[in-house]
Amino acid sequence: MRRDRRSGCPINLSLEILGDRWTLLVLRDITFTGARRFRELLAGPERISSNILADRLATLVDHGLLTKADDPAHKQKVVYSLTERAIELVPVLAQLATWGARHLPVTDEYAVRTDVLAAGGPPLWETFMDELRETHLGPQARHHPAPEGPTVTERLRAVRP
């Protein structure tokens, strides 16, 4: 982990971890698409190179945003999981997506998903964070019981432009 810091400002410190071109996209893919293996992340729409992806994954593990474990389905592969620290970025990602949809030429595919996040606001984000806790940390990590009806993940996947 990098020890030299430009300042103790919380925005600066956050950007020192999250502020490069790829890190939030890696977290986005794990959070919203369920990608958890190297090859799945490599197949993202922005076409990250394998050496950059390996570096970003190592950095995220190093900073405690991801964990890395052997894949039980394939001994030579690993699975990346979000930590609580990364799950707590859901509101940041939702707000960033909402701002982008409002001010930038976002494609319809992404705009409709962003609309779901924006319309649901903080209550939906908290429900989604609990789903992620269950998936990545185990059912005991939920803060609230699962609500009835489709999950946030199912709702995000079901919307079409």
C-alpha positions in Angstrom: 0.0 0.0 0.0 1.3 3.5 -0.9 2.4 5.4 2.1 3.2 8.9 0.6 0.2 11.1 0.5 -0.2 14.6 -0.9 -2.4 15.7 2.0 -4.7 14.4 4.7 -7.8 15.8 2.9 -10.5 13.0 2.7 -11.2 13.8 -0.9 -7.5 13.6 -1.8 -7.0 10.3 0.2 -10.1 8.8 -1.5 -8.9 9.9 -5.0 -5.4 8.4 -4.3 -7.2 5.0 -4.2 -10.2 5.5 -6.6 -9.1 8.4 -8.8 -7.5 6.7 -11.8 -9.3 5.9 -15.0 -10.1 2.2 -14.2 -10.6 1.6 -10.5 -14.2 2.7 -10.3 -15.0 0.8 -13.5 -13.7 -2.4 -11.9 -15.7 -1.8 -8.8 -18.8 -0.9 -11.0 -18.5 -4.3 -12.9 -18.2 -6.3 -9.7 -21.0 -4.3 -8.1 -23.6 -4.1 -10.9 -22.8 -7.0 -13.3 -21.7 -9.6 -10.8 -18.4 -10.1 -12.5 -16.0 -11.7 -10.0 -13.4 -13.5 -12.0 -10.4 -12.0 -13.9 -11.7 -13.0 -17.3 -15.2 -11.7 -16.6 -13.8 -8.3 -15.6 -11.5 -8.3 -18.7 -14.6 -8.6 -20.9 -16.1 -5.3 -19.7 -17.3 -2.8 -22.3 -14.3 -0.4 -21.8 -11.8 -3.1 -22.8 -9.3 -2.8 -20.0 -5.9 -4.4 -20.7 -5.0 -7.4 -18.6 -1.9 -5.8 -17.0 -3.9 -2.7 -15.9 -6.7 -4.9 -14.6 -4.2 -7.1 -12.6 -2.7 -3.9 -11.2 -6.1 -2.4 -10.2 -7.3 -5.6 -8.6 -4.1 -5.9 -6.6 -4.5 -2.3 -5.5 -8.2 -2.8 -4.5 -7.2 -5.9 -2.5 -4.3 -4.0 -0.9 -6.6 -1.2 0.2 -9.2 -3.5 1.6 -11.9 -2.9 -1.0 -11.8 -6.4 -2.4 -10.9 -9.8 -1.1 -9.3 -12.6 -3.3 -10.1 -16.3 -2.7 -9.5 -19.5 -4.6 -12.4 -20.3 -6.9 -14.0 -23.5 -5.6 -15.1 -24.4 -9.1 -11.6 -24.1 -10.6 -8.4 -24.5 -8.6 -6.3 -22.3 -10.8 -8.7 -19.3 -10.7 -9.6 -16.8 -8.1 -12.8 -15.0 -7.2 -12.9 -11.4 -6.1 -15.4 -10.2 -3.5 -16.5 -6.8 -2.4 -15.7 -5.9 1.2 -18.0 -3.7 3.3 -15.8 -0.7 2.4 -16.5 -1.2 -1.3 -20.2 -1.9 -0.7 -20.5 1.4 1.0 -19.5 3.0 -2.3 -22.9 2.1 -3.8 -24.4 5.6 -3.0 -21.3 7.2 -4.6 -21.6 5.1 -7.7 -25.3 5.8 -7.9 -24.8 9.6 -7.5 -22.0 9.5 -10.1 -24.2 7.6 -12.6 -27.1 10.0 -11.9 -24.9 13.1 -12.5 -23.5 11.5 -15.7 -26.9 10.7 -17.0 -28.0 14.2 -16.4 -25.1 16.0 -18.0 -23.4 13.6 -20.5 -24.5 11.7 -23.6 -25.2 8.3 -21.9 -26.5 5.5 -24.0 -30.1 4.3 -23.4 -28.9 1.0 -22.0 -27.1 2.7 -19.1 -29.7 5.5 -18.8 -32.6 3.2 -17.9 -30.5 1.4 -15.2 -29.5 4.8 -13.8 -33.1 5.8 -13.8 -33.9 2.9 -11.5 -31.1 3.8 -9.1 -32.1 7.5 -9.1 -35.8 6.8 -8.7 -35.2 4.4 -5.8 -32.8 6.7 -4.1 -31.2 5.9 -0.7 -33.7 3.3 0.3 -33.1 1.3 -2.9 -29.3 1.7 -2.5 -29.5 0.4 1.0 -31.5 -2.6 -0.1 -28.9 -3.2 -2.9 -26.1 -2.9 -0.5 -27.7 -5.6 1.6 -27.9 -7.9 -1.4 -24.2 -7.3 -2.1 -23.4 -8.0 1.6 -25.2 -11.3 1.3 -23.5 -12.2 -2.0 -20.0 -11.2 -1.1 -19.9 -11.4 2.7 -22.6 -14.0 3.5 -26.2 -13.8 4.7 -25.1 -12.9 8.2 -23.8 -9.6 6.9 -27.2 -8.2 6.0 -28.4 -5.3 8.0 -32.1 -5.9 7.2 -34.1 -8.9 6.2 -34.6 -9.3 2.4 -37.7 -7.6 1.2 -40.4 -9.4 -0.8 -40.4 -9.2 -4.6 -37.6 -8.9 -7.1 -34.2 -8.0 -6.0 -32.5 -4.8 -7.0 -30.2 -6.8 -9.2 -33.1 -8.4 -10.9 -34.8 -5.0 -11.4 -31.6 -3.5 -12.9 -31.2 -6.4 -15.3 -34.9 -6.4 -16.3 -35.0 -2.8 -17.6 -34.7 -2.3 -21.3 -34.3 1.0 -23.3 
